[in-house]
Amino acid sequence: MSSHFDAARPKPDSVLVDIADYVLGSGTGSALAYETARNCLIDTLGCGLEALDYSACTKLLGPVVPGANLANGAKVPGTKFQLDPVQAAFNIGTMVRWLDFNDTWLAAEWGHPSDNLGGILAVADYLSRNGAALTMRDVLTAMIKAHEIQGVIALENSFNRVGLDHVILVKVATTAVVSQLLGLKRDAIVDALSQAFVDGQALRTYRHAPNTGSRKSWAAGDATARGVKLALITQAGEMGYPSALSAPLWGFYDVLFKSKPFAFQRAYGSYVMENILFKISFPAEFHSQTAVEAAMTLHRLLHEMGRSAEEIESVDIRTHEAAIRIIDKKGPLANPADRDHCIQYMVAVPLIFGRLTAKDYEDDIAADLRIDALRARISCVEDKQFTRDYHDPEKRSIANALSVRLKDGTALPEIMVEYPIGHRRRRAEGIPLLETKFRTNLARRFAAPQQNAILQASLDQARLERMAVKDYVDLYSV
């Protein structure tokens, strides 16, 4: 059936049309947006390389059916896999999200826009290996657009409050930008986007007790792969559903969004990429990043005083409402997926050990009885001003303040951190550390000559943008 709408069909929802017009537009992004996108690219790929150290992740990678590799398919960086673009998108998306260490966007809805790199890189690499003259600038452009679509919708629309997982926005953003990479026209992109909203949507069940589990680490991989599949189905000529959002009774708004249409704070541009939050120092849910940084400061202070975490009587955390809703957890924690979304755990570990790494969420570390003993003495309270500043588009702070009292009555000075090191306001301080993080992750998989080749291509903006996609991805071959 034709993807074009005929006169008897309803007018397409404006939300779908606006996204289609945006992805087809030219001149997307400032110089800052492209520079930030390059930093986002290397950080995201580095997170994926680190995840390859974890068997819980790697067991999910590769083709669905063993041996079903594809000649001239998309390569999965750091692995031997070469796959169809849908499965490659799942692989890449799962890798980059596994350790909760890639970028973050916080608003009415939160999420990780670099999750879309799974679909973007898989499709761009596949097309590049099959004759398309795509460069890494095209990849950076698609990243800027995917970040913008996911982030701008998230500014005013909370999917978590209706029980839906934020990966719906990964699916929508990937569908949009991949459709453009595939060469779909405006009406077909609208069709593909309608499919993304008509599609079944993930619940947040796997992110919350008593069901917290590892699906939260591959949910975005699944969403970005689904976006690729929906774009390919539409490319084959499948029809769309023009009032997928607004149809009375059966549309997305009435079924899943309490009959409320989406609200928008701003038009699409490059705001989200320019203001994206990088996770640089700690693989921790982003609402806790400043709390962990404060805990590290307090650990050093205790050490200088000749005291230890075992002497702590209580820890009070002043925080923002979103942190309390998402990561304020008491009681047993079942697995790493539970622990890396518990602010008490993420504060207790640095107070005790002076560190927080991905391995600190594993069972052997969590078995240390000191962690749960201290966790039980940590409490959160909302600071209304922190919540207001969190939503303020001019600030976008993620503040936490920690107060520690020792068993002998000694009160340590409160340590407040307003902006994490990955915030735009701390870019000058953060980018050198982000590059160090990338170098560390490259060293996990590659010998020195290959590391150097990747670094030479990745840290030179002009050189990277000129490279054919397949040539850049080949640098990550094993």
CORJO-V516012 format. One record per pair of residues at least 24 apart in sequence whose ideal C-beta (glycine too) atoms are under 10 Angstrom apart, sorted by the first residue. I is the first residue (numbers start at 1). J is the second residue. Records with the same first field share a line. If there is no record, write none. Layout:
# CORJO-V516012
I = J + J
This chain:
# CORJO-V516012
1 = 237 + 238 + 239 + 240
2 = 187 + 188 + 191 + 237 + 238 + 239
3 = 184 + 185 + 187 + 188 + 189 + 190 + 191 + 192 + 234 + 235 + 236 + 237 + 238 + 239 + 240
4 = 185 + 186 + 187 + 188 + 190 + 191 + 239 + 240
5 = 187 + 190 + 191 + 239 + 240 + 241 + 242
9 = 239 + 240 + 241 + 242 + 243
10 = 241 + 242 + 243 + 244 + 246 + 247
11 = 242 + 243 + 246
12 = 186 + 187 + 190 + 191 + 193 + 194 + 240 + 241 + 242 + 243 + 244 + 245 + 246
13 = 190 + 193 + 194 + 197 + 241 + 242 + 243 + 244 + 245 + 246 + 247 + 251 + 252 + 253 + 261 + 262
14 = 245 + 246 + 261 + 262
15 = 153 + 172 + 190 + 193 + 197 + 244 + 245 + 246 + 252 + 253 + 261 + 262 + 264
16 = 172 + 176 + 189 + 190 + 191 + 192 + 193 + 194 + 196 + 197 + 240 + 241 + 242 + 243 + 244 + 245 + 246
17 = 186 + 187 + 189 + 190 + 193 + 242
18 = 149 + 152 + 190 + 193 + 264 + 267 + 268
19 = 145 + 148 + 149 + 152 + 153 + 172 + 173 + 175 + 176 + 177 + 179 + 189 + 190 + 192 + 193 + 196 + 268
20 = 176 + 179 + 180 + 184 + 185 + 186 + 187 + 188 + 189 + 190 + 191 + 192 + 193
21 = 186 + 189 + 190 + 268
22 = 145 + 148 + 149 + 152 + 176 + 177 + 180 + 189 + 267 + 268 + 269
23 = 141 + 142 + 145 + 146 + 148 + 149 + 173 + 175 + 176 + 177 + 178 + 179 + 180 + 181 + 184 + 186 + 189 + 193 + 268
24 = 145 + 176 + 179 + 180 + 184 + 185 + 186 + 189
25 = 145 + 180 + 268 + 269
26 = 141
27 = 141 + 269 + 270
28 = 140 + 141 + 142 + 144 + 145 + 148 + 268 + 269 + 270 + 273
29 = 140 + 141 + 143 + 144 + 145 + 147 + 148 + 269 + 270 + 273 + 274
30 = 144 + 269 + 270 + 271 + 273 + 274
31 = 270 + 461
32 = 270 + 273 + 274 + 275 + 424 + 427
33 = 140 + 141 + 143 + 144 + 147 + 148 + 269 + 270 + 271 + 272 + 273 + 274 + 275 + 276
34 = 137 + 140 + 141 + 143 + 144 + 270 + 273 + 461 + 464 + 465
35 = 140 + 273 + 274 + 427 + 431 + 461
36 = 103 + 140 + 143 + 144 + 147 + 270 + 272 + 273 + 274 + 275 + 276 + 278 + 424 + 427 + 431
37 = 114 + 136 + 137 + 139 + 140 + 141 + 142 + 143 + 144 + 145 + 147 + 270 + 273 + 274 + 276 + 461 + 465
38 = 136 + 137 + 139 + 140 + 143 + 458 + 459 + 460 + 461 + 464 + 465
39 = 103 + 273 + 276 + 278 + 427 + 430 + 431 + 434 + 435 + 438 + 458 + 459 + 461
40 = 102 + 103 + 113 + 114 + 117 + 140 + 143 + 144 + 147 + 273 + 276 + 278 + 434
41 = 114 + 117 + 120 + 121 + 136 + 139 + 140 + 143 + 438 + 458 + 464 + 472
42 = 434 + 435 + 437 + 438 + 439 + 441 + 442 + 454 + 455 + 457 + 458 + 459 + 464
43 = 96 + 101 + 102 + 103 + 114 + 276 + 278 + 279 + 280 + 422 + 431 + 434 + 435 + 437 + 438 + 441
44 = 92 + 93 + 95 + 96 + 97 + 101 + 102 + 103 + 112 + 113 + 114 + 115 + 116 + 117 + 118 + 121 + 143 + 278 + 438
45 = 77 + 78 + 92 + 95 + 96 + 102 + 114 + 117 + 121 + 438 + 441 + 442 + 454 + 458 + 472 + 473 + 476
46 = 77 + 78 + 96 + 101 + 102 + 434 + 435 + 437 + 438 + 439 + 440 + 441 + 442 + 444 + 445 + 454 + 458
47 = 95 + 96 + 97 + 98 + 99 + 100 + 101 + 102 + 103 + 112 + 114 + 117 + 279 + 283 + 358 + 437 + 438 + 441
48 = 76 + 77 + 78 + 79 + 91 + 92 + 93 + 94 + 95 + 96 + 97 + 98 + 99 + 101 + 102 + 114 + 117 + 118 + 121 + 441 + 445 + 476
49 = 77 + 78 + 79 + 95 + 96 + 438 + 440 + 441 + 442 + 443 + 444 + 445 + 446 + 476
50 = 78 + 95 + 96 + 98 + 99 + 101 + 283 + 358 + 437 + 440 + 441 + 444 + 445
51 = 78 + 94 + 95 + 96 + 97 + 98 + 99 + 101 + 102 + 217 + 358 + 441 + 444
52 = 76 + 77 + 78 + 79 + 95 + 98 + 441 + 444 + 445 + 478
53 = 98 + 99 + 358 + 359 + 441 + 444 + 445
54 = 95 + 98 + 99 + 217 + 336 + 358 + 359 + 362
56 = 98 + 214 + 217 + 218 + 335 + 336 + 337 + 362
57 = 91 + 94 + 95 + 97 + 98 + 99 + 214 + 217 + 218 + 221
58 = 91 + 94 + 95 + 98
60 = 90 + 91 + 94 + 95 + 98 + 214 + 217 + 218 + 221
61 = 87 + 90 + 91 + 92 + 94 + 95 + 98 + 218 + 221
62 = 87 + 90 + 91
63 = 87 + 88 + 91
64 = 90
70 = 126 + 129
71 = 129
72 = 125 + 126 + 128 + 129 + 130 + 131 + 470
73 = 122 + 125 + 126 + 129 + 130
74 = 121 + 122 + 123 + 124 + 125 + 126 + 127 + 128 + 129 + 130 + 228 + 469 + 470 + 473
75 = 121 + 122 + 125 + 126 + 129 + 470 + 473 + 474 + 476 + 477 + 478
76 = 118 + 121 + 122 + 125 + 473 + 476 + 477 + 478
77 = 121 + 125 + 445 + 454 + 472 + 473 + 474 + 475 + 476 + 477 + 478
78 = 441 + 442 + 444 + 445 + 446 + 476 + 477 + 478
79 = 445 + 476 + 477 + 478
80 = 477 + 478
81 = 478
82 = 125 + 126 + 129 + 477
83 = 122 + 126
84 = 122 + 126 + 228 + 229 + 232
85 = 119 + 121 + 122 + 123 + 124 + 125 + 126 + 127 + 178 + 181 + 182 + 225 + 228 + 229 + 231 + 232
86 = 119 + 122 + 123 + 126 + 224 + 225 + 226 + 227 + 228 + 229 + 230 + 231 + 232
87 = 122 + 225 + 228 + 229
88 = 118 + 119 + 121 + 122 + 123 + 125 + 126 + 225 + 228
89 = 116 + 117 + 118 + 119 + 120 + 121 + 122 + 123 + 126 + 174 + 178 + 221 + 222 + 223 + 224 + 225 + 226 + 227 + 228 + 229
90 = 118 + 119 + 122 + 218 + 220 + 221 + 222 + 223 + 224 + 225 + 226 + 228 + 229
91 = 118 + 122 + 218 + 221 + 225
92 = 117 + 118 + 119 + 120 + 121 + 122 + 125 + 221 + 224 + 225 + 473
93 = 117 + 118 + 119 + 120 + 121 + 122 + 167 + 170 + 174 + 218 + 219 + 220 + 221 + 222 + 223 + 224 + 225 + 226 + 227 + 228
94 = 118 + 217 + 218 + 219 + 220 + 221 + 222 + 224 + 225
95 = 217 + 218 + 221
96 = 121 + 220 + 221 + 224
97 = 167 + 170 + 216 + 217 + 218 + 219 + 220 + 221 + 222 + 223 + 224
98 = 214 + 216 + 217 + 218 + 220 + 221 + 283 + 358
99 = 217 + 279 + 283 + 336 + 340 + 357 + 358 + 359 + 361
100 = 216 + 217 + 279 + 282 + 283 + 284 + 285 + 286 + 336 + 337 + 340 + 341 + 358 + 361
101 = 278 + 279 + 280 + 282 + 283 + 284 + 340 + 358 + 437 + 441
102 = 220 + 278 + 279 + 283
103 = 147 + 272 + 273 + 276 + 277 + 278 + 279 + 280 + 286 + 422
104 = 276 + 277 + 278 + 279 + 285 + 286 + 287 + 289 + 398 + 420 + 422
105 = 147 + 150 + 151 + 152 + 154 + 155 + 166 + 169 + 272 + 273 + 275 + 276 + 277 + 286 + 396
106 = 151 + 154 + 155 + 277 + 286 + 287 + 320 + 322 + 323 + 390 + 391 + 396 + 397 + 398
107 = 151 + 152 + 153 + 154 + 155 + 156 + 157 + 158 + 265 + 272 + 322 + 390 + 391 + 393 + 396
108 = 153 + 154 + 155 + 156 + 157 + 158 + 159 + 160 + 161 + 263 + 265 + 322 + 391
109 = 150 + 151 + 153 + 154 + 155 + 156 + 157 + 158 + 159 + 160 + 161 + 164 + 165 + 166 + 168 + 169
110 = 154 + 158 + 159 + 160 + 166 + 169 + 277 + 285 + 286 + 287 + 322 + 326
111 = 150 + 151 + 153 + 154 + 159 + 160 + 165 + 166 + 167 + 168 + 169 + 170 + 173 + 220 + 223
112 = 150 + 166 + 167 + 169 + 170 + 220 + 276 + 277 + 279 + 286
113 = 143 + 144 + 146 + 147 + 148 + 149 + 150 + 151 + 154 + 169 + 170 + 173 + 220 + 272 + 273 + 276 + 277
114 = 143 + 146 + 147 + 150 + 170 + 220 + 273 + 276 + 278
115 = 146 + 150 + 166 + 167 + 169 + 170 + 171 + 173 + 174 + 219 + 220 + 221 + 223 + 224
116 = 142 + 143 + 145 + 146 + 147 + 149 + 150 + 169 + 170 + 171 + 172 + 173 + 174 + 175 + 176 + 177 + 178 + 220 + 223 + 224 + 227
117 = 142 + 143 + 146 + 147 + 174 + 224
118 = 170 + 174 + 220 + 221 + 222 + 223 + 224 + 225 + 227 + 228
119 = 146 + 170 + 171 + 173 + 174 + 175 + 177 + 178 + 181 + 221 + 223 + 224 + 225 + 226 + 227 + 228 + 229 + 231
120 = 145 + 146 + 173 + 174 + 177 + 178 + 181 + 224 + 227 + 228 + 469
121 = 224 + 469 + 472 + 473
122 = 174 + 178 + 224 + 225 + 228 + 473
123 = 174 + 177 + 178 + 179 + 181 + 182 + 224 + 227 + 228 + 231 + 232 + 469
124 = 177 + 178 + 181 + 468 + 469 + 470 + 472 + 473
125 = 468 + 469 + 470 + 472 + 473 + 474
126 = 181 + 182 + 228 + 469 + 470
127 = 178 + 181 + 182 + 183 + 469 + 470
128 = 467 + 468 + 469 + 470 + 471 + 472 + 473
129 = 468 + 469 + 470 + 473 + 474
130 = 470
132 = 181 + 182 + 183 + 468 + 469 + 470
133 = 468 + 469
134 = 181 + 468 + 469 + 470
135 = 464 + 465 + 466 + 467 + 468 + 469 + 471 + 472
136 = 457 + 458 + 461 + 463 + 464 + 465 + 466 + 467 + 468 + 469 + 471 + 472 + 473
137 = 461 + 462 + 464 + 465 + 466 + 467 + 469
138 = 180 + 181 + 465 + 468 + 469
139 = 177 + 181 + 464 + 465 + 467 + 469 + 472 + 473
140 = 273 + 461 + 464 + 465
141 = 177 + 180 + 181 + 270 + 465
142 = 173 + 174 + 176 + 177 + 178 + 180 + 181
143 = 173 + 177 + 273 + 276
144 = 177 + 269 + 270 + 272 + 273 + 274
145 = 173 + 176 + 177 + 180 + 268 + 270 + 272 + 273
146 = 170 + 172 + 173 + 174 + 175 + 176 + 177 + 178 + 224 + 227 + 272 + 273
147 = 173 + 177 + 270 + 271 + 272 + 273 + 274 + 275 + 276
148 = 173 + 176 + 177 + 266 + 267 + 268 + 269 + 270 + 271 + 272 + 273 + 274
149 = 173 + 174 + 175 + 176 + 177 + 193 + 268 + 272
150 = 174 + 176 + 272
151 = 266 + 268 + 271 + 272 + 273 + 275 + 276
152 = 262 + 264 + 265 + 266 + 267 + 268 + 269 + 271 + 272
153 = 262 + 263 + 264 + 265 + 268 + 272
154 = 265 + 272
155 = 263 + 264 + 265 + 266 + 271 + 272 + 391 + 393
156 = 262 + 263 + 264 + 265 + 266 + 391
157 = 257 + 260 + 261 + 262 + 263 + 264 + 265
158 = 257 + 260 + 322
159 = 201 + 202 + 204 + 256 + 257
160 = 204 + 207 + 208 + 322 + 325 + 326
161 = 257 + 258 + 325
162 = 201 + 204 + 256 + 257 + 258 + 260
163 = 201 + 202 + 203 + 204 + 205 + 208 + 256
164 = 201 + 202 + 203 + 204 + 256 + 257
165 = 201 + 202 + 203 + 204 + 205 + 206 + 207 + 215 + 216 + 219 + 220 + 223
166 = 202 + 204 + 207 + 219 + 220 + 223
167 = 201 + 202 + 204 + 216 + 218 + 219 + 220 + 221 + 222 + 223 + 224 + 226
168 = 196 + 197 + 199 + 200 + 201 + 202 + 223 + 252 + 256
169 = 196 + 220 + 223
170 = 196 + 202 + 219 + 220 + 221 + 222 + 223 + 224 + 225 + 226 + 227
171 = 195 + 196 + 197 + 199 + 201 + 202 + 220 + 222 + 223 + 224 + 225 + 226 + 227 + 228 + 229 + 230
172 = 196 + 197 + 199 + 223 + 227 + 230
173 = 223 + 224 + 227
174 = 220 + 223 + 224 + 225 + 226 + 227 + 228 + 229 + 230 + 231
175 = 199 + 223 + 224 + 226 + 227 + 228 + 229 + 230 + 231 + 234
176 = 227 + 231
177 = 227 + 231
178 = 224 + 227 + 228 + 229 + 230 + 231 + 232 + 235
179 = 227 + 228 + 230 + 231 + 232 + 234 + 235
180 = 231
181 = 228 + 231
182 = 228 + 231 + 232 + 234 + 235
183 = 235
184 = 231 + 232 + 234 + 235
187 = 234 + 240 + 242
188 = 231 + 234 + 235 + 237 + 238 + 239 + 240
189 = 231 + 234 + 240
190 = 234 + 240 + 241 + 242 + 244
191 = 230 + 231 + 233 + 234 + 235 + 237 + 238 + 239 + 240 + 241 + 242 + 244
192 = 227 + 230 + 231 + 232 + 233 + 234 + 235 + 238 + 240
193 = 227 + 230 + 231 + 234 + 240 + 241 + 244 + 245
194 = 230 + 234 + 239 + 240 + 241 + 242 + 243 + 244 + 245 + 252
195 = 226 + 227 + 229 + 230 + 231 + 233 + 234 + 238 + 239 + 240 + 241 + 244
196 = 223 + 226 + 227 + 230 + 231 + 234 + 244 + 252
197 = 241 + 244 + 245 + 251 + 252 + 253 + 256
198 = 230 + 240 + 241 + 244 + 245 + 247 + 250 + 251 + 252 + 255
199 = 223 + 226 + 227 + 229 + 230 + 244 + 252
200 = 226
201 = 252 + 255 + 256
202 = 226
204 = 326
206 = 337
207 = 285 + 326 + 337 + 338 + 341
208 = 326 + 329 + 338 + 341
209 = 329 + 330 + 331 + 332 + 333 + 334 + 338 + 341 + 342
210 = 331 + 332 + 334 + 338
211 = 334 + 337 + 338
212 = 329 + 333 + 334 + 335 + 336 + 337 + 338 + 339 + 340 + 341 + 342
213 = 334 + 335 + 336 + 337 + 338
214 = 335 + 336 + 337
215 = 337
216 = 337 + 338 + 340 + 341
217 = 336 + 337 + 340
265 = 393
266 = 393
271 = 393
274 = 424
275 = 393 + 396 + 423 + 424 + 425
276 = 422 + 423 + 424
277 = 396 + 398 + 419 + 420 + 421 + 422 + 423 + 424 + 430
278 = 420 + 421 + 422 + 423 + 424 + 426 + 427 + 430 + 431 + 433 + 434 + 437
279 = 420 + 421 + 422 + 434 + 437
280 = 420 + 421 + 422 + 423 + 426 + 429 + 430 + 431 + 432 + 433 + 434 + 435 + 436 + 437
281 = 356 + 420 + 421 + 422 + 430 + 433 + 434 + 437
282 = 340 + 346 + 349 + 350 + 355 + 356 + 357 + 358 + 360 + 420 + 421 + 422
283 = 340 + 346 + 356 + 357 + 358 + 359 + 360 + 361
284 = 327 + 339 + 340 + 341 + 342 + 343 + 345 + 346 + 347 + 349 + 350 + 356 + 357 + 358 + 360 + 361 + 420
285 = 323 + 326 + 327 + 340 + 341 + 342 + 343 + 346
286 = 322 + 323 + 326 + 327 + 398 + 420 + 422
287 = 319 + 320 + 321 + 322 + 323 + 324 + 325 + 326 + 327 + 328 + 341 + 343 + 346 + 390 + 398 + 400 + 420
288 = 317 + 319 + 323 + 326 + 327 + 328 + 340 + 341 + 342 + 343 + 344 + 345 + 346 + 347 + 356 + 398 + 400 + 420
289 = 346 + 356 + 398 + 400 + 417 + 419 + 420 + 421 + 422 + 423
290 = 319 + 320 + 323 + 386 + 397 + 398 + 399 + 400 + 401 + 402 + 415 + 416 + 417 + 418 + 419 + 420 + 421 + 423
291 = 315 + 317 + 318 + 319 + 323 + 327 + 343 + 344 + 346 + 347 + 350 + 378 + 380 + 398 + 399 + 400 + 401 + 402 + 415 + 417 + 420
292 = 343 + 346 + 347 + 349 + 350 + 351 + 355 + 356 + 400 + 402 + 417 + 420
293 = 350 + 356 + 400 + 402 + 415 + 417 + 419 + 420 + 421
294 = 347 + 350 + 351 + 399 + 400 + 401 + 402 + 403 + 404 + 414 + 415 + 416 + 417
295 = 343 + 346 + 347 + 348 + 349 + 350 + 351 + 352 + 354 + 356 + 378 + 400 + 402 + 404 + 415 + 417
296 = 347 + 350 + 351 + 354 + 355 + 356 + 415 + 417
297 = 350 + 402 + 412 + 413 + 415 + 417
298 = 347 + 350 + 351 + 354 + 402 + 403 + 404 + 412 + 413 + 414 + 415
299 = 349 + 350 + 351 + 352 + 353 + 354 + 355
300 = 350 + 354
301 = 404 + 412 + 413 + 415
302 = 351 + 352 + 354 + 404 + 406 + 412
303 = 354
305 = 406 + 410 + 412
307 = 404 + 406 + 407 + 408 + 410 + 412
308 = 351 + 352 + 370 + 406
309 = 348 + 349 + 350 + 351 + 352 + 353 + 354 + 370 + 371 + 373 + 374 + 404 + 406
310 = 352 + 370 + 373 + 374 + 406 + 407
311 = 404 + 406 + 407 + 408 + 410
312 = 348 + 351 + 352 + 373 + 374 + 377 + 378 + 404 + 405 + 406 + 407 + 412
313 = 377 + 404 + 405 + 406 + 407 + 408 + 409 + 410 + 411
314 = 374 + 377 + 378 + 379 + 403 + 404 + 405 + 406 + 407 + 411
315 = 344 + 347 + 348 + 351 + 374 + 375 + 377 + 378 + 379 + 380 + 402 + 403 + 404 + 405 + 412
316 = 377 + 378 + 379 + 380 + 381 + 401 + 402 + 403 + 404 + 405 + 414
317 = 343 + 344 + 347 + 378 + 379 + 380 + 381 + 382 + 383 + 400 + 401 + 402 + 403
318 = 380 + 381 + 382 + 383 + 385 + 386 + 399 + 400 + 401 + 402 + 403 + 414 + 416
319 = 343 + 380 + 381 + 382 + 383 + 386 + 387 + 390 + 398 + 399 + 400 + 401 + 402
320 = 380 + 382 + 383 + 384 + 385 + 386 + 387 + 388 + 389 + 390 + 391 + 397 + 398 + 399 + 400
321 = 382 + 383 + 384 + 386 + 387 + 388 + 390 + 391
322 = 382 + 386 + 387 + 390 + 391 + 398
323 = 380 + 382 + 386 + 387 + 390 + 398 + 399 + 400
324 = 380 + 381 + 382 + 387
325 = 382
327 = 380
328 = 378 + 379 + 380 + 381 + 382
329 = 375 + 380
330 = 375 + 376 + 378 + 379 + 380
331 = 372 + 375 + 376
332 = 372
333 = 361 + 366 + 371 + 372 + 375
334 = 366
335 = 361 + 362 + 363 + 366
336 = 360 + 361 + 362 + 363 + 365 + 366
337 = 361
338 = 366
339 = 363 + 365 + 366 + 371 + 375
342 = 375 + 378
343 = 375 + 378 + 380 + 400
344 = 371 + 372 + 374 + 375 + 376 + 377 + 378 + 379 + 380
345 = 371 + 372 + 374 + 375 + 378
346 = 375 + 378
347 = 374 + 375 + 378 + 380 + 400 + 402 + 404
348 = 372 + 373 + 374 + 375 + 376 + 377 + 378
349 = 374 + 375
351 = 375 + 378 + 402 + 404
377 = 404 + 405
378 = 402 + 404
383 = 416
386 = 416 + 418
389 = 418 + 419
395 = 419 + 423 + 425
396 = 423 + 424 + 425
397 = 423 + 425
398 = 422 + 423
435 = 459
442 = 475 + 476
445 = 476 + 478
446 = 475 + 476 + 477 + 478
450 = 475 + 476 + 477 + 478
451 = 475
